[in-house]
């Protein structure tokens, strides 16, 4: 008696399962983070207190299409790329 040959579709099931797991654990969450970051960068406005990806804390004093001017101290302003903003600091007095 000879063993039966495995169904070729059954050989693809593990590969498909691995792809589905990768999609839901890696690809989809990354796309959601990118979407939230893009939304946050689009909502930047003057006088927002922000933290940059390099850890600089400052206040936005001017916005351009691709750059922002950030006041980091009295009489110290730095112009940097808009996509360098990591997040907007929440006001200290408000409880959420």
N, C-alpha and C positions, 0 to 999 in steps of 0.2 A: 504494500500500500504506500503510495507516494503522498508526501505532505502537500496540501493545497497551497497555491501561490497566493500571497497576500494581495488584497485589493489595492490598486494604486492610489485610490482616493484615501484609503486609510493611512497611507504613508505621508500624506500631506496634512492630516489632521494635527499632529504635533507642531508643525511649522505654523499653521494658521493660529493655533492656540497661543503660541509664543508671541506672534505678532499682536494679537488682541491684548495680551497682558502688557506688552510694551506700550501699546497705544494708550491704555487707560492708566498706566502707572508713570509714564514718562512724557509722551508726546502731548496728550490732552492737557495736563496741568501746566506744562510749559507754555502752551498757546494761551491759556487763560491768564497766566501771569503777564505775558507780553501784551495782551489786550488791556489789562488793568493798568499797566505801566504807560501805555500809549494814551489811555483815557486821562490818567493823572497828569501827564505832560501837556495835554491839550487844555486842561483846566487851570494851569498855572496863571496867577494874576499878580499884579503889583502888591507889595507889602506882605506877600506870603512868606512865612519863615520856612526855610527848606534845609535839608541836609543833602550834600552831594555824595556821589559814590566814593569820593576820596575822604569823606568825613568832615568836610568844611561846613560849618553852620553859618547861615546868613539870611538876609532879607532881600527879596527881589526888589530892585528899584527901576529896572527897565526890561522890557521884553521885545525881542525881535523875532523874525521867523525861525531862525535856527539857533540863536544865542540868547542868553539872559545876562543882565548885569546884576551882580550880587554884592550887597554891602556886607562886609564881614566885620568891620570895626569902624569907628569914627574916621572919616576921610579915607577909608580904604575900600575901593571897589574893584571887583574882578569880573571880567567878561569871560563867560565859558559857554560851552555847548549846552543846549537845552536838555539833551539826553543824558547829561551828567547828573541830573537831579535824581537822587535815590527815593526820597519821599518828602512829603509836606509835613512839617511838625504840627501836631494838634495843639490848639490853645490850652494852656495849663489850667485855666479857671473852669473849663467846661467838663462836666462829668457825662460820660456816655452810657 
